[in-house]
């Protein structure tokens, strides 16, 4: 009994460590497991781009001023409605009309009669599309065929209010949306049930993720039906039991969860100062000093009047006065390192930097070889 008690703490310690390792592995799998539906698309099942030229009417004097490409379409439209008008008579009299381009996305296998959203964008010098209505506009595909007809009131989700010396604007005034503003007239059919082979296309190509998908599909269906072609493509042979019913087979594949693996990346948007750091980003130990340099320039011109006994021709003169101020904050060396994203962010926050400063720091760390990630600048 005494002999067994001596090894009991060791056995408990080993069991505790094994349980900890198992928990970490289980957490890691669930943390990065995603449905195939969310990370890949089927080849041939995609959106089709539609575009058309249209007119937005009913604007409150905020339409196009230069109607060189506007007068003829208006005359043609009125002519089709039985109204004959000379193009010259329209010049300077159509301030409530704006020429626009209408775009939409037509999904595959959407049946005629269905409705899709459209986007309306001004192509002239119109100030705003607020309150306007898009007239009937054919939307064509890359083959020149008409696939939908768009019409309806334009919503810009904002406003513009202006006076003589000030104005207030919310959102972009020259782009608007028409929810369900187009009726599909012609479908883009794809006979999925007739296929014997399918292809999955990864949204973010990665050879490890593609390999994991192939292995998981083969494991689920207990057959070697999936094969990785390249980092973005997986080829899948449809099993005989699903021939003629491929849609159900595709649905079963989309439900499968796989472990994804993405490269370490840091994405920087210099226009907005946004920095996004991926979970795999690491920084090798490095010493960093970052100081802020502020230069302030003020122009304060001074008017100098002529002295009392000056000649009559003497006039007051404007003498330039410039105030220049330079401030530079002192910065000490700080050690920056991080084996996880949390440690990395904590170390960078210790410097008290702004997003703009953080962009410069990350660029410098990448140049020094300390940033172990791809640096993508938008």
C-alpha positions in Angstrom: 0.0 0.0 0.0 2.9 2.3 0.8 4.5 1.5 -2.5 1.3 2.5 -4.4 1.1 5.8 -2.5 4.6 6.8 -3.6 3.6 6.8 -7.2 0.1 8.2 -6.8 1.2 11.9 -7.1 3.2 11.1 -10.2 0.3 9.4 -11.8 -2.0 12.3 -10.9 0.5 14.8 -12.3 0.8 12.9 -15.6 -2.9 12.5 -15.9 -3.4 16.3 -15.3 -0.8 17.2 -18.0 -2.4 14.8 -20.5 -5.8 16.3 -19.7 -4.4 19.8 -20.2 -2.8 18.9 -23.6 -6.1 17.2 -24.7 -8.0 20.4 -23.8 -5.6 22.6 -25.7 -5.8 20.5 -28.8 -9.6 20.3 -28.5 -9.8 24.1 -28.1 -7.4 24.7 -31.0 -9.5 22.5 -33.3 -12.8 24.2 -32.5 -11.2 27.7 -32.6 -10.2 27.4 -36.2 -12.8 25.0 -37.5 -15.1 26.5 -40.2 -17.7 25.2 -42.5 -16.7 24.7 -46.1 -19.7 26.8 -47.0 -18.1 29.9 -45.4 -14.6 29.5 -46.9 -15.1 28.2 -50.4 -17.5 28.7 -53.4 -18.6 26.3 -56.1 -17.1 26.8 -59.6 -19.8 28.0 -62.0 -22.1 29.1 -59.2 -21.5 32.8 -59.0 -22.9 36.3 -59.4 -23.2 37.9 -62.8 -22.6 41.6 -63.3 -25.3 43.7 -64.9 -25.1 47.4 -66.0 -27.3 49.9 -67.6 -27.6 53.6 -68.5 -30.6 55.4 -66.9 -32.2 58.7 -65.9 -33.2 59.8 -62.4 -36.0 62.4 -62.4 -37.8 64.4 -59.8 -34.7 66.0 -58.3 -35.1 69.4 -56.5 -32.8 71.4 -58.8 -29.8 69.2 -57.9 -29.6 67.4 -61.3 -26.9 67.7 -64.0 -26.1 71.2 -65.2 -24.0 70.1 -68.2 -26.5 67.9 -70.1 -24.4 67.1 -73.2 -25.0 63.4 -72.8 -28.4 64.0 -71.1 -30.5 65.9 -73.7 -30.6 63.3 -76.4 -31.7 60.4 -74.1 -34.5 62.6 -72.7 -35.6 63.5 -76.2 -35.5 59.8 -77.3 -37.6 58.8 -74.2 -40.2 61.4 -74.9 -40.3 60.5 -78.5 -41.2 56.9 -77.6 -44.1 58.2 -75.5 -45.4 60.3 -78.5 -44.0 63.6 -77.5 -41.8 65.2 -80.2 -39.3 67.8 -78.9 -36.2 69.4 -80.2 -32.9 68.6 -78.3 -31.9 72.3 -78.4 -35.1 73.2 -76.5 -34.0 71.1 -73.6 -30.7 72.9 -72.9 -30.7 74.6 -69.5 -34.2 73.4 -68.7 -33.6 69.9 -67.1 -32.1 70.7 -63.7 -34.3 68.0 -62.1 -32.8 65.1 -64.1 -29.5 63.3 -63.7 -27.8 60.7 -65.9 -26.8 57.6 -63.9 -25.2 54.2 -64.3 -27.2 51.4 -62.8 -25.4 48.2 -61.6 -26.6 45.0 -60.1 -25.5 41.4 -59.4 -27.6 38.5 -60.8 -27.0 35.2 -58.9 -27.0 32.0 -60.8 -30.4 30.2 -61.3 -32.5 33.1 -60.1 -35.8 32.7 -61.8 -37.6 35.3 -64.0 -39.9 37.4 -61.9 -37.5 37.5 -58.9 -36.3 40.9 -57.6 -32.7 42.0 -57.0 -31.1 45.1 -55.5 -29.6 47.8 -57.7 -27.1 50.6 -57.2 -27.5 54.0 -58.9 -24.4 56.2 -59.5 -24.3 59.6 -61.0 -22.0 60.1 -64.0 -22.5 63.9 -64.5 -22.2 66.9 -62.2 -25.4 66.4 -60.3 -25.2 67.6 -56.7 -27.5 65.0 -55.2 -29.8 62.1 -56.1 -32.0 62.7 -53.0 -35.7 62.3 -53.7 -35.2 61.1 -57.3 -36.8 58.2 -59.1 -35.1 56.0 -61.6 -36.9 55.5 -64.9 -37.2 52.1 -66.5 -33.7 51.0 -67.3 -32.7 47.7 -69.0 -29.7 46.0 -67.4 -27.5 44.0 -69.7 -24.8 41.4 -69.1 -21.4 40.9 -70.7 -23.0 39.2 -73.7 -25.2 42.2 -74.4 -28.5 40.5 -73.5 -31.1 42.1 -71.2 -31.4 40.2 -68.0 -33.3 42.6 -65.7 -35.3 45.8 -65.7 -34.8 48.4 -63.0 -37.0 51.2 -61.8 -38.0 52.9 -58.6 -37.3 55.6 -56.0 -33.6 56.1 -55.1 -32.5 55.9 -51.5 -29.3 57.6 -50.5 -29.6 57.1 -46.7 -28.6 60.7 -46.0 -29.4 64.3 -46.7 -27.9 67.6 -47.9 -28.9 71.0 -46.5 -27.2 74.1 -47.7 -27.4 77.9 -47.3 -25.4 80.7 -48.9 -22.5 80.4 -46.5 -22.7 76.9 -45.0 -24.0 73.4 -45.8 -24.5 70.1 -44.0 -24.1 66.7 -45.8 -24.6 63.2 -44.5 -23.4 60.2 -46.6 -22.5 60.3 -50.3 -25.1 62.1 -52.3 -24.3 60.9 -55.8 -24.7 57.1 -55.1 -28.0 55.5 -54.1 -29.7 52.1 -53.8 -33.0 50.7 -54.8 -33.8 47.6 -52.7 -35.4 45.0 -54.9 -35.4 47.6 -57.6 -34.9 45.3 -60.6 -37.1 42.5 -61.9 -35.3 39.6 -63.4 -36.4 38.9 -67.0 -33.9 36.2 -68.0 -32.1 33.6 -65.8 -28.6 32.2 -66.0 -29.3 28.5 -65.7 -26.7 26.0 -64.5 -27.8 22.3 -64.4 -26.0 21.1 -61.3 -27.7 17.7 -61.2 -26.1 16.7 -64.5 -22.6 17.2 -63.3 -20.3 14.3 -62.5 -17.4 16.4 -61.2 -17.4 19.5 -59.0 -14.8 22.1 -58.1 -14.5 24.0 -54.9 -12.7 27.4 -55.1 -11.2 28.8 -51.8 -12.0 32.4 -51.1 -8.4 32.8 -49.7 -6.0 30.4 -51.4 -4.0 28.4 -48.9 -2.4 25.0 -49.7 -2.8 23.7 -46.1 -6.4 24.6 -45.9 -7.0 23.0 -49.4 -5.3 19.8 -48.2 -7.4 19.8 -45.0 -10.6 20.1 -47.1 -9.7 17.2 -49.4 -8.8 15.0 -46.5 -12.0 15.9 -44.5 -14.3 15.2 -47.5 -12.6 11.8 -48.2 -12.9 11.0 -44.5 -16.6 12.0 -44.4 -17.6 9.9 -47.4 -15.1 7.1 -46.7 -13.8 7.3 -50.3 -11.0 9.1 -52.2 -13.4 11.4 -54.1 -11.6 14.7 -53.4 -8.2 15.8 -54.7 -6.3 19.1 -54.2 -5.4 20.6 -57.6 -3.7 23.8 -56.4 -3.9 26.1 -53.3 -7.3 27.4 -54.4 -9.0 24.5 -56.1 -10.3 21.1 -54.9 -11.7 18.7 -57.5 -14.5 16.4 -56.3 -15.9 13.3 -58.1 -19.6 12.9 -57.5 -20.3 9.4 -55.9 -22.6 7.1 -57.9 -25.3 7.3 -55.2 -25.6 11.1 -55.7 -25.7 11.0 -59.5 -28.8 12.9 -60.6 -29.1 14.5 -57.1 -25.9 16.5 -57.0 -27.5 19.4 -55.1 -28.0 17.2 -52.0 -24.3 16.1 -52.3 -23.2 19.8 -52.4 -25.3 20.5 -49.3 -23.6 17.7 -47.4 -20.2 19.0 -48.3 -21.0 22.6 -47.3 -21.9 21.4 -43.8 -18.4 19.8 -43.2 -16.2 21.7 -40.8 -12.5 21.9 -41.5 -9.5 23.5 -39.8 -8.3 26.5 -41.7 -4.8 27.9 -41.8 -4.1 31.4 -43.0 -0.7 33.2 -43.3 0.4 35.7 -40.7 -0.7 39.1 -42.0 -0.9 42.7 -40.8 -3.3 44.8 -42.9 -2.9 48.6 -42.8 -5.3 51.2 -44.2 -3.3 54.4 -44.2 -6.3 56.5 -45.3 -8.3 55.7 -42.1 -5.5 54.7 -39.8 -7.0 51.2 -39.3 -4.6 48.4 -38.4 -5.7 44.7 -38.3 -3.3 42.1 -36.8 -3.9 38.4 -37.6 -3.8 35.7 -34.9 -0.5 34.1 -36.3 1.5 37.4 -36.2 4.7 37.2 -34.1 7.4 39.8 -33.3 10.9 38.9 -32.5 12.4 40.7 -29.5 13.4 44.2 -30.5 14.2 47.5 -28.9 12.1 50.4 -30.2 12.1 54.2 -29.6 9.4 56.3 -31.2 9.2 60.1 -30.8 6.7 62.5 -32.1 7.7 65.6 -34.1 5.2 68.5 -34.2 5.7 71.5 -36.4 3.3 74.4 -36.1 3.2 77.3 -38.7 1.0 80.3 -38.2 0.6 83.2 -40.6 -0.3 86.5 -38.8 0.0 89.3 -41.4 0.2 92.8 -39.8 -1.1 96.0 -41.4 1.4 98.9 -41.0 0.0 102.4 -41.3 2.2 105.2 -42.7 3.6 107.7 -40.2 1.7 111.0 -39.4 4.0 113.2 -41.6 4.3 110.8 -44.5 3.5 112.0 -48.0 -0.1 111.8 -49.2 0.8 109.0 -51.6 1.9 106.7 -48.8 -0.5 103.8 -48.2 -0.9 101.2 -45.5 1.1 98.0 -46.2 0.6 94.4 -45.2 3.7 93.0 -43.6 3.9 89.2 -43.4 4.4 87.7 -39.9 5.1 84.0 -39.5 5.3 82.1 -36.2 7.1 78.8 -36.4 7.1 76.4 -33.5 8.8 73.0 -33.4 8.2 70.4 -30.6 9.8 67.0 -30.4 9.0 64.6 -27.6 11.7 62.6 -26.0 11.4 58.8 -26.4 13.1 56.0 -24.5 14.0 52.5 -25.8 11.2 50.0 -25.1 11.5 46.3 -25.6 8.8 45.0 -28.0 8.0 41.3 -28.3 5.0 39.1 -28.4 4.4 35.4 -28.8 0.6 36.1 -29.1 -1.5 38.9 -30.5 -2.5 39.9 -26.9 1.1 40.3 -25.8 2.0 42.1 -29.0 -0.9 44.7 -28.6 0.0 45.1 -24.9 3.7 45.8 -25.7 2.7 48.4 -28.4 0.1 50.1 -26.2 2.9 50.6 -23.6 4.4 53.1 -26.1 1.2 55.1 -26.0 1.2 55.5 -29.8 -1.7 56.6 -32.0 -2.9 54.4 -35.0 -0.9 56.6 -37.4 2.3 56.1 -35.3 1.5 52.4 -35.1 1.6 52.1 -38.9 5.1 53.7 -38.9 6.3 51.3 -36.1 5.0 48.2 -37.9 6.7 49.3 -41.1 10.0 49.8 -39.3 9.7 46.4 -37.5 9.1 44.7 -40.9 12.2 46.4 -42.4 14.2 45.3 -39.4 13.1 41.7 -39.8 11.4 41.6 -36.4 7.8 41.4 -37.7 7.1 37.8 -38.7 4.1 38.5 -41.0 3.2 39.8 -44.4 2.6 43.6 -44.2 -0.3 44.6 -46.5 -0.8 48.4 -47.1 -4.2 49.4 -48.6 
